[in-house]
Amino acid sequence: GGAFYAFFDIRAPLMRSSARGIATSLQWCEALLEQHQVALVAGSAFGAEGHVRMSFAASTEKLTQGLDRIEHVDGTTRIGALASVGAIESSPRVRQNYNALWQASHALGTKPIRNLATIGGNLASARPAADFPPPLIAYGAQVLLKKKGGERTVPLDAFFKGPGMTVVQPDEILSEIIVPKPPPGSGAGYMKLGVRKTLEISIVNVAAF
């Protein structure tokens, strides 16, 4: 038979935790992976679409500390996996330097949805209609996967194996997305096509850089 997956929504405030900062947050997630056969999901429609069986949720808003940051360091932008779509949309630096990424964030759902959805959830669910993969791949983004005792960086264009499938191993956590700063004078854009203009799962979406 198939494996049973418990579902942990690591943004749902259903159980208090003493998590403090990014290190403790990652250690808390690593402990879940060690002790249970679970899928960690954040701000995504992943569970609702039947990819994992929803069993119980555990977490706290404190887990976002450190994992929801948007930092601009050494010519790159590093976005924590728990950064909300709304935070990305509201970032002046993102809008100034990554127009295609900003357009994708602005096109995703409604404002309440954008305030809950995360960039990590949008990528890790590996949905073909997801808004963030096209612009991030166009920009040459990489993802940082962490596990107990190690980490690795994977180009986003090698991250997806198919619909609902990624290269993330059972003991790994998608912790952040690393996006190179575009060169001066460059431009980019993002478009999506659906049956409706808003609140639609895309038939096709595309980004150019």
N, CA, C and O of each residue as an XYZ file, in Angstrom:
836
protein
N       0.825     -1.204      0.000
C       0.000      0.000      0.000
C       0.848      1.238      0.000
O       2.060      1.177      0.206
N       0.195      2.388     -0.237
C       0.915      3.653     -0.259
C       1.229      4.143      1.138
O       0.622      3.711      2.118
N       2.169      5.035      1.213
C       2.565      5.596      2.502
C       1.484      6.536      3.018
O       0.806      7.206      2.239
N       1.335      6.577      4.312
C       0.396      7.513      4.944
C       1.144      8.782      5.304
O       2.227      8.729      5.888
N       0.577      9.903      4.960
C       1.199     11.180      5.265
C       0.311     11.976      6.200
O      -0.848     12.243      5.881
N       0.838     12.354      7.340
C       0.153     13.341      8.167
C       0.455     14.718      7.592
O       1.497     14.909      6.965
N      -0.420     15.655      7.792
C      -0.308     16.971      7.183
C      -0.038     17.999      8.280
O      -0.858     18.177      9.180
N       1.079     18.657      8.209
C       1.386     19.723      9.144
C       1.381     21.042      8.375
O       2.232     21.260      7.513
N       0.445     21.905      8.677
C       0.474     23.251      8.107
C       1.281     24.103      9.066
O       0.799     24.442     10.147
N       2.498     24.453      8.688
C       3.395     25.106      9.640
C       3.132     26.592      9.778
O       3.950     27.321     10.339
N       1.976     27.054      9.262
C       1.550     28.413      9.555
C       0.264     28.433     10.385
O      -0.133     29.492     10.870
N      -0.383     27.300     10.555
C      -1.670     27.285     11.259
C      -1.454     27.424     12.758
O      -0.723     26.620     13.335
N      -2.064     28.417     13.417
C      -1.842     28.628     14.853
C      -2.710     27.715     15.701
O      -3.501     28.190     16.517
N      -2.568     26.397     15.515
C      -3.421     25.453     16.215
C      -2.766     24.899     17.472
O      -3.446     24.379     18.356
N      -1.455     25.010     17.547
C      -0.789     24.507     18.739
C       0.391     25.405     19.032
O       1.212     25.656     18.150
N       0.488     25.885     20.236
C       1.572     26.796     20.584
C       2.908     26.062     20.615
O       2.982     24.876     20.935
N       3.947     26.792     20.278
C       5.294     26.221     20.274
C       6.232     27.218     20.909
O       5.925     28.408     20.978
N       7.365     26.751     21.372
C       8.362     27.640     21.955
C       9.430     28.002     20.936
O      10.540     28.386     21.304
N       9.099     27.881     19.662
C      10.083     28.151     18.616
C      10.605     29.572     18.737
O       9.838     30.506     18.969
N      11.888     29.729     18.582
C      12.525     31.037     18.643
C      13.533     31.150     17.511
O      14.557     30.466     17.529
N      13.263     31.998     16.531
C      14.238     32.282     15.494
C      14.350     31.200     14.448
O      13.708     30.154     14.540
N      15.181     31.468     13.443
C      15.264     30.570     12.293
C      15.859     29.215     12.657
O      15.382     28.187     12.176
N      16.907     29.192     13.509
C      17.539     27.913     13.844
C      16.552     27.002     14.566
O      16.418     25.827     14.224
N      15.865     27.546     15.560
C      14.906     26.747     16.301
C      13.762     26.305     15.398
O      13.273     25.181     15.515
N      13.334     27.187     14.496
C      12.262     26.834     13.576
C      12.648     25.632     12.735
O      11.872     24.686     12.601
N      13.840     25.669     12.172
C      14.295     24.555     11.349
C      14.479     23.296     12.183
O      14.172     22.196     11.723
N      14.975     23.446     13.400
C      15.140     22.283     14.268
C      13.787     21.667     14.604
O      13.654     20.446     14.691
N      12.791     22.517     14.790
C      11.441     22.028     15.079
C      10.913     21.218     13.904
O      10.315     20.158     14.090
N      11.135     21.720     12.696
C      10.698     20.989     11.504
C      11.475     19.694     11.333
O      10.907     18.663     10.973
N      12.785     19.751     11.596
C      13.604     18.547     11.471
C      13.137     17.473     12.443
O      13.152     16.285     12.122
N      12.719     17.902     13.644
C      12.225     16.936     14.629
C      10.949     16.264     14.129
O      10.752     15.065     14.326
N      10.087     17.044     13.483
C       8.872     16.447     12.915
C       9.222     15.388     11.875
O       8.636     14.306     11.854
N      10.185     15.711     11.013
C      10.558     14.790      9.955
C      11.190     13.523     10.506
O      11.024     12.440      9.945
N      11.922     13.667     11.617
C      12.564     12.501     12.228
C      11.550     11.601     12.931
O      11.659     10.376     12.874
N      10.572     12.206     13.588
C       9.675     11.444     14.457
C       8.418     10.948     13.755
O       7.777     10.006     14.221
N       8.056     11.589     12.615
C       6.808     11.238     11.953
C       7.020     11.176     10.443
O       7.943     11.788      9.906
N       6.165     10.438      9.782
C       6.153     10.440      8.324
C       5.161     11.522      7.902
O       3.958     11.276      7.813
N       5.680     12.715      7.644
C       4.816     13.869      7.433
C       5.219     14.599      6.167
O       6.302     14.395      5.618
N       4.311     15.460      5.722
C       4.613     16.424      4.676
C       4.469     17.804      5.284
O       3.426     18.122      5.856
N       5.500     18.629      5.171
C       5.451     19.985      5.685
C       4.937     20.891      4.584
O       5.497     20.920      3.488
N       3.887     21.624      4.864
C       3.253     22.464      3.860
C       3.014     23.834      4.473
O       2.583     23.935      5.622
N       3.291     24.889      3.713
C       3.095     26.243      4.232
C       2.395     27.105      3.204
O       2.900     27.298      2.098
N       1.244     27.620      3.562
C       0.552     28.569      2.711
C       0.304     28.066      1.314
O       0.597     28.773      0.350
N      -0.231     26.858      1.169
C      -0.399     26.251     -0.142
C      -1.729     25.526     -0.217
O      -2.308     25.164      0.808
N      -2.211     25.315     -1.432
C      -3.405     24.507     -1.647
C      -3.052     23.030     -1.740
O      -3.884     22.218     -2.145
N      -1.836     22.677     -1.370
C      -1.293     21.329     -1.519
C      -2.211     20.270     -0.924
O      -2.602     19.324     -1.607
N      -2.555     20.432      0.359
C      -3.376     19.432      1.025
C      -4.786     19.382      0.467
O      -5.376     18.308      0.345
N      -5.326     20.548      0.128
C      -6.696     20.604     -0.351
C      -6.864     19.897     -1.685
O      -7.973     19.500     -2.042
N      -5.778     19.737     -2.420
C      -5.868     19.105     -3.726
C      -5.629     17.610     -3.659
O      -5.565     16.948     -4.695
N      -5.497     17.064     -2.458
C      -5.442     15.623     -2.315
C      -4.052     15.021     -2.464
O      -3.922     13.801     -2.565
N      -3.001     15.854     -2.480
C      -1.656     15.292     -2.591
C      -1.232     14.616     -1.286
O      -0.475     13.645     -1.301
N      -1.722     15.130     -0.162
C      -1.446     14.496      1.127
C      -2.751     14.364      1.890
O      -3.688     15.131      1.670
N      -2.808     13.408      2.769
C      -3.995     13.231      3.596
C      -3.902     14.174      4.786
O      -2.917     14.146      5.524
N      -4.913     15.004      4.979
C      -4.894     15.961      6.075
C      -5.277     15.242      7.356
O      -6.411     14.785      7.501
N      -4.334     15.140      8.288
C      -4.581     14.410      9.517
C      -4.659     15.365     10.702
O      -5.662     15.393     11.415
N      -3.616     16.139     10.911
C      -3.641     17.120     11.985
C      -2.611     18.188     11.674
O      -1.677     17.968     10.903
N      -2.795     19.347     12.284
C      -1.902     20.471     12.039
C      -1.261     20.883     13.352
O      -1.877     20.778     14.413
N      -0.038     21.348     13.278
C       0.633     21.785     14.486
C       1.550     22.932     14.147
O       2.340     22.852     13.206
N       1.447     24.000     14.913
C       2.388     25.079     14.698
C       2.036     26.334     15.449
O       1.220     26.338     16.370
N       2.683     27.407     15.023
C       2.500     28.709     15.635
C       3.020     29.766     14.706
O       3.852     29.494     13.839
N       2.524     30.994     14.887
C       3.035     32.095     14.076
C       4.507     32.348     14.331
O       5.181     32.938     13.487
N       5.031     31.912     15.488
C       6.438     32.139     15.799
C       7.356     31.405     14.824
O       8.511     31.794     14.651
N       6.859     30.361     14.193
C       7.701     29.611     13.272
C       8.107     30.424     12.065
O       9.072     30.084     11.380
N       7.371     31.509     11.793
C       7.721     32.324     10.636
C       8.922     33.209     10.911
O       9.485     33.779      9.976
N       9.333     33.342     12.168
C      10.447     34.216     12.483
C      11.710     33.736     11.774
O      12.159     32.608     11.976
N      12.273     34.603     10.946
C      13.479     34.253     10.195
C      13.181     33.592      8.879
O      13.880     33.842      7.897
N      12.158     32.748      8.823
C      11.837     32.047      7.589
C      10.938     32.860      6.667
O      10.643     32.438      5.549
N      10.501     34.032      7.139
C       9.642     34.874      6.302
C      10.345     36.151      5.841
O       9.696     37.093      5.387
N      11.666     36.179      5.958
C      12.398     37.400      5.640
C      12.583     37.572      4.135
O      12.541     36.602      3.377
N      12.785     38.804      3.719
C      13.189     39.146      2.352
C      14.411     40.020      2.488
O      14.307     41.168      2.918
N      15.577     39.494      2.126
C      16.843     40.203      2.316
C      17.568     40.379      0.987
O      17.487     39.533      0.097
N      18.270     41.488      0.879
C      19.051     41.770     -0.313
C      20.523     41.779      0.099
O      20.985     42.707      0.763
N      21.254     40.736     -0.301
C      22.617     40.518      0.175
C      23.527     40.159     -0.994
O      23.231     39.243     -1.761
N      24.648     40.893     -1.128
C      25.702     40.544     -2.088
C      25.162     40.287     -3.501
O      25.496     39.284     -4.131
N      24.342     41.190     -3.975
C      23.858     41.076     -5.346
C      22.766     40.044     -5.560
O      22.428     39.736     -6.703
N      22.210     39.506     -4.486
C      21.106     38.552     -4.604
C      19.982     38.973     -3.658
O      20.187     39.754     -2.729
N      18.812     38.445     -3.913
C      17.696     38.591     -2.985
C      17.373     37.210     -2.447
O      17.163     36.264     -3.207
N      17.337     37.108     -1.122
C      17.060     35.835     -0.458
C      15.692     35.943      0.207
O      15.465     36.790      1.070
N      14.796     35.069     -0.215
C      13.415     35.100      0.251
C      13.136     33.840      1.045
O      13.241     32.736      0.512
N      12.780     33.990      2.317
C      12.452     32.842      3.147
C      11.223     32.112      2.634
O      10.311     32.735      2.090
N      11.193     30.821      2.798
C      10.100     30.010      2.254
C       8.747     30.392      2.832
O       7.718     30.159      2.197
N       8.729     30.980      4.037
C       7.470     31.376      4.652
C       7.121     32.840      4.399
O       6.186     33.360      5.007
N       7.851     33.509      3.518
C       7.467     34.870      3.130
C       6.130     34.806      2.400
O       5.958     34.011      1.476
N       5.202     35.632      2.809
C       3.886     35.607      2.185
C       3.936     36.261      0.811
O       4.802     37.087      0.525
N       2.991     35.873     -0.026
C       2.875     36.491     -1.347
C       2.607     37.987     -1.194
O       3.102     38.800     -1.974
N       1.814     38.340     -0.174
C       1.531     39.744      0.071
C       2.767     40.537      0.432
O       2.907     41.686      0.014
N       3.675     39.941      1.209
C       4.916     40.627      1.571
C       5.793     40.850      0.352
O       6.433     41.893      0.222
N       5.824     39.867     -0.542
C       6.594     40.010     -1.782
C       5.982     41.097     -2.656
O       6.699     41.913     -3.236
N       4.668     41.106     -2.749
C       3.970     42.122     -3.540
C       4.215     43.522     -2.972
O       4.297     44.492     -3.726
N       4.331     43.628     -1.657
C       4.480     44.929     -1.001
C       5.919     45.413     -0.930
O       6.165     46.550     -0.527
N       6.867     44.580     -1.311
C       8.282     44.948     -1.203
C       8.683     45.924     -2.311
O       8.611     45.562     -3.485
N       9.103     47.150     -1.980
C       9.544     48.096     -3.011
C      10.738     47.579     -3.814
O      10.834     47.826     -5.017
N      11.646     46.864     -3.150
C      12.829     46.355     -3.845
C      12.451     45.277     -4.853
O      13.017     45.213     -5.944
N      11.495     44.432     -4.485
C      11.035     43.410     -5.427
C      10.399     44.080     -6.640
O      10.680     43.710     -7.780
N       9.547     45.060     -6.392
C       8.877     45.726     -7.512
C       9.864     46.477     -8.390
O       9.684     46.540     -9.606
N      10.898     47.044     -7.797
C      11.890     47.803     -8.564
C      12.813     46.900     -9.372
O      13.138     47.211    -10.517
N      13.235     45.788     -8.788
C      14.275     44.963     -9.416
C      13.761     43.694    -10.099
O      14.421     43.158    -10.989
N      12.580     43.212     -9.685
C      12.075     41.936    -10.200
C      10.629     42.104    -10.653
O       9.708     41.596    -10.014
N      10.437     42.814    -11.748
C       9.091     43.148    -12.184
C       8.236     41.907    -12.451
O       7.059     41.877    -12.093
N       8.823     40.883    -13.078
C       8.059     39.669    -13.375
C       7.612     38.970    -12.100
O       6.494     38.458    -12.033
N       8.472     38.943    -11.092
C       8.114     38.324     -9.812
C       7.010     39.139     -9.139
O       6.071     38.570     -8.582
N       7.120     40.467     -9.187
C       6.078     41.308     -8.610
C       4.746     41.089     -9.334
O       3.704     40.980     -8.687
N       4.770     41.024    -10.665
C       3.536     40.800    -11.416
C       2.893     39.468    -11.043
O       1.669     39.377    -10.945
N       3.706     38.438    -10.835
C       3.180     37.133    -10.433
C       2.545     37.209     -9.051
O       1.480     36.635     -8.823
N       3.190     37.911     -8.134
C       2.620     38.039     -6.784
C       1.313     38.818     -6.823
O       0.375     38.489     -6.097
N       1.242     39.837     -7.655
C       0.040     40.660     -7.763
C      -1.105     39.888     -8.419
O      -2.274     40.162     -8.148
N      -0.775     38.930     -9.277
C      -1.796     38.174    -10.016
C      -2.342     36.992     -9.236
O      -3.322     36.376     -9.657
N      -1.728     36.666     -8.111
C      -2.105     35.461     -7.378
C      -3.295     35.743     -6.448
O      -3.152     36.448     -5.449
N      -4.440     35.201     -6.777
C      -5.594     35.232     -5.890
C      -6.070     36.622     -5.508
O      -5.897     37.590     -6.248
N      -6.679     36.691     -4.323
C      -7.148     37.949     -3.756
C      -6.184     38.397     -2.665
O      -5.275     37.653     -2.295
N      -6.374     39.600     -2.151
C      -5.475     40.094     -1.112
C      -5.474     39.208      0.134
O      -4.398     38.934      0.666
N      -6.640     38.742      0.631
C      -6.592     37.828      1.781
C      -5.818     36.543      1.486
O      -5.105     36.037      2.352
N      -5.954     36.014      0.268
C      -5.197     34.820     -0.102
C      -3.710     35.134     -0.136
O      -2.899     34.346      0.351
N      -3.343     36.277     -0.707
C      -1.926     36.646     -0.800
C      -1.306     36.851      0.574
O      -0.107     36.633      0.749
N      -2.101     37.264      1.546
C      -1.578     37.463      2.893
C      -1.331     36.151      3.626
O      -0.593     36.128      4.611
N      -1.931     35.065      3.166
C      -1.727     33.760      3.789
C      -0.813     32.853      2.976
O      -0.028     32.095      3.546
N      -0.905     32.921      1.659
C      -0.094     32.054      0.795
C       1.383     32.407      0.934
O       1.736     33.561      1.174
N       2.234     31.408      0.782
C       3.681     31.636      0.878
C       4.376     31.238     -0.415
O       3.860     30.444     -1.201
N       5.549     31.804     -0.613
C       6.328     31.460     -1.802
C       6.773     30.003     -1.722
O       6.817     29.315     -2.742
N       7.104     29.523     -0.519
C       7.510     28.129     -0.373
C       6.390     27.169     -0.713
O       6.622     26.146     -1.357
N       5.168     27.486     -0.284
C       4.032     26.643     -0.606
C       3.726     26.620     -2.089
O       3.358     25.588     -2.650
N       3.886     27.794     -2.726
C       3.619     27.883     -4.156
C       4.598     27.045     -4.962
O       4.228     26.473     -5.987
N       5.849     26.968     -4.507
C       6.860     26.194     -5.229
C       6.796     24.709     -4.868
O       6.820     23.853     -5.753
N       6.713     24.401     -3.572
C       6.820     23.010     -3.138
C       5.621     22.172     -3.557
O       5.743     20.953     -3.683
N       4.468     22.792     -3.776
C       3.309     22.028     -4.236
C       3.474     21.561     -5.680
O       2.799     20.627     -6.114
N       4.377     22.212     -6.427
C       4.695     21.813     -7.811
C       3.453     21.732     -8.692
O       3.311     20.817     -9.503
N       2.576     22.683     -8.525
C       1.375     22.736     -9.358
C       1.722     23.373    -10.700
O       2.369     24.420    -10.719
N       1.322     22.787    -11.810
C       1.645     23.369    -13.121
C       1.098     24.783    -13.304
O       1.645     25.559    -14.089
N       0.021     25.126    -12.586
C      -0.582     26.449    -12.717
C      -0.012     27.465    -11.731
O      -0.481     28.602    -11.688
N       0.980     27.085    -10.946
C       1.530     27.994     -9.937
C       2.122     29.243    -10.588
O       2.684     29.183    -11.681
N       1.985     30.371     -9.897
C       2.406     31.646    -10.477
C       3.907     31.924    -10.357
O       4.478     32.558    -11.245
N       4.554     31.472     -9.295
C       5.934     31.876     -9.065
C       6.999     31.141     -9.885
O       8.015     31.755    -10.210
N       6.826     29.864    -10.236
C       7.914     29.198    -10.967
C       8.361     29.883    -12.256
O       9.568     30.013    -12.458
N       7.454     30.336    -13.153
C       7.948     30.936    -14.409
C       8.875     32.133    -14.201
O       9.964     32.142    -14.775
N       8.500     33.153    -13.404
C       9.426     34.283    -13.261
C      10.695     33.909    -12.521
O      11.769     34.402    -12.867
N      10.606     33.054    -11.515
C      11.813     32.700    -10.768
C      12.782     31.892    -11.621
O      13.995     32.082    -11.531
N      12.261     30.997    -12.443
C      13.134     30.255    -13.357
C      13.762     31.205    -14.364
O      14.944     31.080    -14.686
N      12.975     32.154    -14.864
C      13.510     33.127    -15.826
C      14.640     33.946    -15.219
O      15.597     34.290    -15.912
N      14.537     34.259    -13.941
C      15.587     35.036    -13.263
C      16.785     34.179    -12.854
O      17.778     34.714    -12.362
N      16.711     32.877    -13.045
C      17.818     32.005    -12.654
C      17.878     31.726    -11.167
O      18.964     31.571    -10.609
N      16.721     31.659    -10.515
C      16.682     31.459     -9.063
C      17.115     30.050     -8.668
O      17.038     29.107     -9.455
N      17.566     29.942     -7.432
C      17.911     28.669     -6.819
C      17.132     28.522     -5.519
O      16.693     29.515     -4.938
N      16.960     27.286     -5.064
C      16.322     27.043     -3.777
C      17.324     26.379     -2.846
O      18.152     25.574     -3.273
N      17.237     26.724     -1.577
C      18.106     26.144     -0.563
C      17.312     25.097      0.208
O      16.303     25.408      0.840
N      17.776     23.860      0.148
C      17.153     22.745      0.858
C      18.019     22.377      2.052
O      19.215     22.122      1.906
N      17.411     22.351      3.236
C      18.168     22.053      4.450
C      17.659     20.770      5.087
O      16.482     20.423      4.984
N      18.566     20.087      5.738
C      18.217     18.921      6.539
C      19.167     18.873      7.720
O      20.129     19.638      7.784
N      18.903     17.995      8.633
C      19.756     17.889      9.814
C      21.160     17.505      9.382
O      21.370     16.426      8.826
N      22.116     18.378      9.634
C      23.508     18.090      9.319
C      23.958     18.473      7.925
O      25.072     18.125      7.533
N      23.134     19.179      7.157
C      23.589     19.544      5.814
C      22.576     20.380      5.058
O      21.456     20.602      5.516
N      22.995     20.832      3.901
C      22.125     21.607      3.026
C      22.648     21.504      1.600
O      23.801     21.135      1.376
N      21.795     21.832      0.643
C      22.213     21.869     -0.762
C      21.396     22.923     -1.498
O      20.271     23.243     -1.113
N      21.977     23.448     -2.552
C      21.327     24.446     -3.385
C      20.981     23.810     -4.722
O      21.817     23.148     -5.337
N      19.745     24.013     -5.171
C      19.253     23.407     -6.406
C      18.721     24.506     -7.320
O      17.886     25.301     -6.888
N      19.180     24.576     -8.580
C      18.567     25.522     -9.517
C      17.079     25.225     -9.653
O      16.678     24.063     -9.724
N      16.271     26.264     -9.689
C      14.829     26.038     -9.715
C      14.393     25.288    -10.967
O      13.405     24.555    -10.931
N      15.114     25.461    -12.074
C      14.721     24.733    -13.290
C      15.022     23.244    -13.197
O      14.634     22.482    -14.083
N      15.719     22.811    -12.124
C      15.949     21.384    -11.881
C      15.187     20.895    -10.647
O      15.356     19.750    -10.226
N      14.358     21.749    -10.075
C      13.660     21.455     -8.828
C      12.414     20.595     -9.051
O      12.077     19.761     -8.212
N      11.738     20.796    -10.169
C      10.476     20.105    -10.435
C      10.709     18.840    -11.247
O      11.442     18.848    -12.236
N      10.069     17.741    -10.811
C      10.162     16.469    -11.533
C       8.897     16.182    -12.338
O       8.895     15.310    -13.208
N       7.838     16.903    -12.053
C       6.552     16.702    -12.719
C       5.464     17.301    -11.864
O       5.758     17.835    -10.794
N       4.204     17.234    -12.295
C       3.103     17.775    -11.494
C       3.064     17.156    -10.102
O       2.962     15.939     -9.952
N       3.147     18.008     -9.094
C       3.111     17.534     -7.717
C       4.376     16.859     -7.241
O       4.385     16.279     -6.155
N       5.455     16.913     -8.025
C       6.693     16.209     -7.657
C       7.889     17.145     -7.732
O       8.021     17.920     -8.680
N       8.758     17.072     -6.734
C       9.991     17.853     -6.702
C      11.146     16.953     -6.280
O      10.949     15.776     -5.976
N      12.351     17.515     -6.263
C      13.532     16.758     -5.852
C      13.731     16.780     -4.341
O      14.697     16.205     -3.841
N      12.836     17.433     -3.607
C      12.972     17.496     -2.153
C      12.873     16.095     -1.565
O      11.913     15.372     -1.832
N      13.865     15.712     -0.764
C      13.887     14.402     -0.121
C      13.072     14.429      1.174
O      12.823     15.502      1.723
N      12.656     13.260      1.667
C      11.798     13.225      2.857
C      12.374     13.928      4.073
O      11.622     14.396      4.928
N      13.705     14.010      4.168
C      14.316     14.643      5.346
C      14.751     16.082      5.068
O      15.479     16.664      5.872
N      14.322     16.662      3.957
C      14.741     18.019      3.599
C      13.607     19.022      3.759
O      12.427     18.679      3.694
N      14.005     20.273      3.968
C      13.075     21.379      4.122
C      13.462     22.481      3.145
O      14.621     22.894      3.098
N      12.513     22.950      2.380
C      12.745     24.120      1.528
C      12.784     25.339      2.431
O      11.761     25.719      3.000
N      13.955     25.961      2.570
C      14.103     27.040      3.546
C      14.137     28.424      2.915
O      13.650     29.382      3.516
N      14.701     28.553      1.719
C      14.724     29.874      1.106
C      14.949     29.801     -0.391
O      15.385     28.783     -0.927
N      14.638     30.912     -1.054
C      14.803     31.050     -2.492
C      15.819     32.160     -2.724
O      15.720     33.236     -2.134
N      16.794     31.896     -3.584
C      17.885     32.842     -3.851
C      17.751     33.319     -5.287
O      17.795     32.519     -6.220
N      17.585     34.632     -5.463
C      17.345     35.204     -6.784
C      18.455     36.194     -7.122
O      18.629     37.171     -6.394
N      19.217     35.978     -8.200
C      20.261     36.937     -8.576
C      19.644     38.276     -8.964
O      18.540     38.330     -9.505
N      20.364     39.343     -8.684
C      19.888     40.664     -9.091
C      20.067     40.825    -10.595
O      21.160     40.582    -11.107
N      19.031     41.227    -11.312
C      19.166     41.412    -12.763
C      20.165     42.517    -13.095
O      20.305     43.466    -12.324
N      20.859     42.413    -14.221
C      21.809     43.459    -14.608
C      21.102     44.768    -14.945
O      19.924     44.755    -15.299
N      21.796     45.888    -14.841
C      21.185     47.179    -15.174
C      20.662     47.200    -16.613
O      21.283     46.644    -17.519
N      19.522     47.844    -16.808
C      18.955     47.968    -18.143
C      18.146     46.781    -18.611
O      17.602     46.801    -19.715
N      18.054     45.735    -17.785
C      17.285     44.547    -18.175
C      15.816     44.728    -17.797
O      15.467     45.610    -17.013
N      14.979     43.895    -18.357
C      13.557     43.951    -18.068
C      12.957     42.560    -18.061
O      13.547     41.615    -18.584
N      11.773     42.440    -17.463
C      11.107     41.139    -17.383
C       9.618     41.367    -17.229
O       9.176     42.441    -16.823
N       8.845     40.333    -17.563
C       7.406     40.421    -17.421
C       6.780     39.060    -17.218
O       7.394     38.035    -17.510
N       5.550     39.051    -16.713
C       4.820     37.816    -16.428
C       3.384     37.982    -16.891
O       2.778     39.035    -16.696
N       2.840     36.932    -17.509
C       1.443     36.921    -17.938
C       0.841     35.553    -17.647
O       1.544     34.542    -17.646
N      -0.473     35.530    -17.400
C      -1.177     34.267    -17.194
C      -2.479     34.301    -17.979
O      -3.069     35.362    -18.182
N      -2.918     33.133    -18.415
C      -4.147     33.019    -19.182
C      -5.058     32.010    -18.510
O      -4.650     30.887    -18.215
N      -6.315     32.427    -18.269
C      -7.318     31.545    -17.703
C      -8.666     31.827    -18.333
O      -8.799     32.717    -19.174
N      -9.653     31.073    -17.927
C     -10.999     31.289    -18.453
C     -11.520     32.650    -18.012
O     -12.206     33.342    -18.765
N     -11.180     33.026    -16.761
C     -11.546     34.345    -16.240
C     -10.285     35.177    -16.057
O      -9.174     34.651    -16.130
N     -10.453     36.474    -15.820
C      -9.310     37.356    -15.636
C      -8.796     37.336    -14.204
O      -7.623     37.625    -13.965
N      -9.648     37.003    -13.256
C      -9.243     36.993    -11.855
C      -9.710     35.710    -11.176
O     -10.625     35.033    -11.644
N      -9.044     35.391    -10.038
C      -9.389     34.216     -9.234
C      -9.499     32.959    -10.079
O     -10.458     32.195     -9.964
N      -8.512     32.759    -10.921
C      -8.543     31.653    -11.861
C      -7.284     30.814    -11.753
O      -6.194     31.352    -11.556
N      -7.422     29.509    -11.879
C      -6.266     28.630    -12.025
C      -5.826     28.720    -13.481
O      -6.617     28.478    -14.393
N      -4.581     29.064    -13.689
C      -4.105     29.370    -15.039
C      -4.172     28.166    -15.963
O      -3.896     27.035    -15.561
N      -4.544     28.429    -17.205
C      -4.382     27.440    -18.261
C      -2.923     27.430    -18.703
O      -2.344     26.369    -18.933
N      -2.344     28.598    -18.818
C      -0.927     28.734    -19.128
C      -0.417     30.033    -18.495
O      -1.128     31.037    -18.469
N       0.807     30.004    -17.991
C       1.431     31.232    -17.527
C       2.862     31.262    -18.027
O       3.491     30.216    -18.188
N       3.381     32.465    -18.275
C       4.674     32.594    -18.913
C       5.410     33.824    -18.396
O       4.793     34.840    -18.076
N       6.714     33.723    -18.320
C       7.561     34.849    -17.942
C       8.697     34.987    -18.938
O       9.183     33.998    -19.486
N       9.110     36.213    -19.162
C      10.243     36.494    -20.053
C      11.209     37.419    -19.335
O      10.808     38.302    -18.577
N      12.504     37.193    -19.593
C      13.545     38.017    -18.957
C      14.630     38.293    -19.992
O      15.614     38.969    -19.689
